[in-house]
Structures are given as structure tokens and as C-alpha cells.
Amino acid sequence: MKIATMKTPDQVIIPLEQHAGAVCNPVVSVGDIVSVGQLIGDGKSMIHSSVSGEVTAISELPHPAGKNVLSVVIKTHDGEKKEFKPGDFSTYKMSRIIRDSGIVEPNGLPTVYKKADINTIIINGTNTWDLSSNEALMLDHPSEIVDGLRALIKSVGAKKATIIIELDSEALQVMRTETIPDSNIKIIATPTYYPPGTESTLAKKFANKKVPRGSTPDDRGVLVSSISAMKALYDALCDGMPMIKKVVTVAGAVRSPKNVLVEIGAPIKDVIEACGGCTGTPVKLIMNGAVSGAAQYTDEVPVIKTTTGILVQTESDINREPPSPCINCAWCVDECPIGLLPHLLYGYADSAQFDKCAELYIGDCVECGMCAYVCPSKLPIVQIIRYGKHGVAAMEAEMEVEA
């Protein structure tokens, strides 16, 4: 499964929000000439230019989260490029390397640990039918991924690490062979896909550590990370290269489905075109897969650090069957990694009972999509919960004003 390299786009749009937390502050201005890897946004997590070129705009532009976000637009230089100067991280602590390299997880959180007493590291390497970027990275860069993990183990003083890979993955044996010298690194095969947001489930299942509500796995001595973060960590440590590229799975109604190495900021229309374009009239573009992804309202949105895949669907690919009433089967409750009651949250949010939503901790929902994925009634649970979150936020803001 060779990863294809996409031609550098003529222009990139790099949002200054590609992580959990506040939008980064721009450190460049319109007219500046920037190089590959140059810092352009400073904040909780650093953001760097993925190309060499000229900054042509800094403005609010479409973002994969469905909103407009302050973004830096860079026109790629065709001619002579400004030389990239690798970062020197030789004297840095791991947490500083991760921040200064802008390394974040698929859930948007930085790959950092809050406590020094990390005992176990879990690396999520699972895929679905429409997301195979993890598998592609493990097949093409197994040694780099393991070296990145070794560095992380040494830095945090972990006693053991586990890489979770699905049973039918071609990468399973490759990674087992790569980790033979490491008695503290274990490969576990699983039949289940774990989307971003299920870190607490991974900690409970593979480290036997239950994570209470309001806590995170690292509070229990477990650091949950990803295949892409390990590769990015290796790139930062060995090449001084920040996180400026992503391997993205392009699947569905495209002429040449594949995994593509893409510069951060490339519009998804350019990524689709690099895979031969659509095989029909696209009616839905889903970023980050059918299970936990979100449909995009424009193909102008860019690839960001949390992008894992682009699913293109035509009319014939979409199930237009209307949802049925909830049958109270509680499958969504069984699947929820946070221990919420999705069927009740759906009902209260749908009827605008936002006070009830708040009482049931709707804000704790990580929107992993597992509830909607298993729902036999095909209810749009995640979408309605998102609506409920906005309703709760508006209700609380109104209460603050009145107070």
C-alpha cells in the first residue's frame, strides 16, 4: 500500500485553529515570504507553513468544523524557494518538542502528558473500510513509527507500550516483526475500530484502567496516542521537521482511491483531483470517515492536522431511508466510550430541553459517532447532540447575562 505524494498545490489555506483550544495568533503578515516549516501561528500548539511562498491573505475562511476560522493563505512559489532550516531539538524536553513541532492527535489534542508518572502508552492503529491511512503509514514507515514510540517511552519513563491494530490489517505482521527487539512493546490485534474520542475506552480495555468522568487516561497513568503522531514525532526528532503534512485516505466515488501525502492547507478539491477526480456527481463530501466524520459544505475547506480521510459519495451511495423512532435498545449506551445516555440526549436535544441535556453531561460527548453507527433506527444522534451543545451554551450565556 504505497503512499502517493500529491503535487504541491498552487495555494494553501492554513487555518490557525487545528487543535483543541483557542485560535493561534498569526506571526506573519500579508506580503511576507515564508519557507517550508516556518512558524506562522503561535498559541497552545504551533502552526507552520507547509509550502514556500507568499502570504496573500489572513482572513476568516471555511474550516472543516463547519465554521469560518482565521486562516493564512499562501501562494506557492514556482521558482526559487526560501531554504528550510530544520529545528534543533537536541536539548529540548519531549513536551517542548511536541509543542514547537505542532504535533497534535486526530482528536485535536496535543501529544503531551500532564503527569510524569505515565506507566503505559497505547497507540491506536485501527482503521475502517474507508480510512486506511494508519495501515499505509505502518506499511511504508514501520521503523520510523517504532523509533518515535521508543523515544516517547524513554521520555516519559513508561514501562510498556501497546500498538492496537485490526485483525485483518496487512500491517499486523509488519509491525510485529519491527518490534521483535522490544520486549516492552506489544502488538495486539483487535476486530474493532476505535475512532478519535475513544481514548478512555482504549485505556480501560487494553490497560485495565477505568477513567472516571472528568478525567483523562493520563490521570490514570496511560498515554493514548496515534500512528500519525509517532511518525510526526520521528520527523521532528530526526529531521527537525514540524507537522506540516498528513497522509489522507481518499475513498468512495473517485477514480483512483488511495492514501496520499498532502501538505497541510491543501483544499480537499485538489486532493480529490489528485486521485483522478470524482466518478460521478458528488453530493456529499465527508471528512474523517463514515463513522465519526462530518459532511462538508464546500470543497474549498483545507486539509488540517486532524484530517484522516475524505469520503466522496454520489446520490446512489447515500441511504435516503428516513430514520425510525428510537426503540430504546440501548445499543448506543453500550457503545458510548464516555458512559453517557445518547438516546436520552438525542430526545432532549431534539425537543430543545437544554436544561435536561446539561444535567446529563452533554458537554462530555466526544462526538466519536459510535452511537449513530450502531443505531438500528438510523437516528442522526451526533448531529442532534451537536445542536444540543449549542443550545446549552446559549442557555448558559443567557443565564450569565441575567445574573
Stockholm file with secondary structure:
# STOCKHOLM 1.0

chainA/1-403         MKIATMKTPDQVIIPLEQHAGAVCNPVVSVGDIVSVGQLIGDGKSMIHSSVSGEVTAISELPHPAGKNVLSVVIKTHDGEKKEFKPGDFSTYKMSRIIRDSGIVEPNGLPTVYKKADINTIIINGTNTWDLSSNEALMLDHPSEIVDGLRALIKSVGAKKATIIIELDSEALQVMRTETIPDSNIKIIATPTYYPPGTESTLAKKFANKKVPRGSTPDDRGVLVSSISAMKALYDALCDGMPMIKKVVTVAGAVRSPKNVLVEIGAPIKDVIEACGGCTGTPVKLIMNGAVSGAAQYTDEVPVIKTTTGILVQTESDINREPPSPCINCAWCVDECPIGLLPHLLYGYADSAQFDKCAELYIGDCVECGMCAYVCPSKLPIVQIIRYGKHGVAAMEAEMEVEA
#=GR chainA/1-403 SS CCCEECCCCSEEEEESCCSSSSCCEECCCTTCEECTTCEEEESSSCEECSSCEEEEEEEEEECTTSSEEEEEEEEECSSCCCCCCCCCCTTCCHHHHHHHTTCBCTTSCBSCCSCSCCCEEEEECCCBTTBCHHHHHHHHCHHHHHHHHHHHHHHHTCSEEEEEEETTCTHHHHHHHHTTTCTTEEEEEESCCCCTTCHHHHHHHHHCCCCCTTCCGGGGTEEEEEHHHHHHHHHHHHHCCCSCEEEEEEEESBSSCEEEEEETTCBHHHHHHHTTCBSSCEEEEEETHHHHCEECSCTTCBCCTTCCEEEEEEGGGSCCCCCCCCCCCCHHHHHCTTCCCHHHHHHHHHTTCHHHHHHTTGGGCCCCSHHHHHCTTCCCHHHHHHHHHHHHHHHHHHHHHHC
#=GC SS_cons         CCCEECCCCSEEEEESCCSSSSCCEECCCTTCEECTTCEEEESSSCEECSSCEEEEEEEEEECTTSSEEEEEEEEECSSCCCCCCCCCCTTCCHHHHHHHTTCBCTTSCBSCCSCSCCCEEEEECCCBTTBCHHHHHHHHCHHHHHHHHHHHHHHHTCSEEEEEEETTCTHHHHHHHHTTTCTTEEEEEESCCCCTTCHHHHHHHHHCCCCCTTCCGGGGTEEEEEHHHHHHHHHHHHHCCCSCEEEEEEEESBSSCEEEEEETTCBHHHHHHHTTCBSSCEEEEEETHHHHCEECSCTTCBCCTTCCEEEEEEGGGSCCCCCCCCCCCCHHHHHCTTCCCHHHHHHHHHTTCHHHHHHTTGGGCCCCSHHHHHCTTCCCHHHHHHHHHHHHHHHHHHHHHHC
//
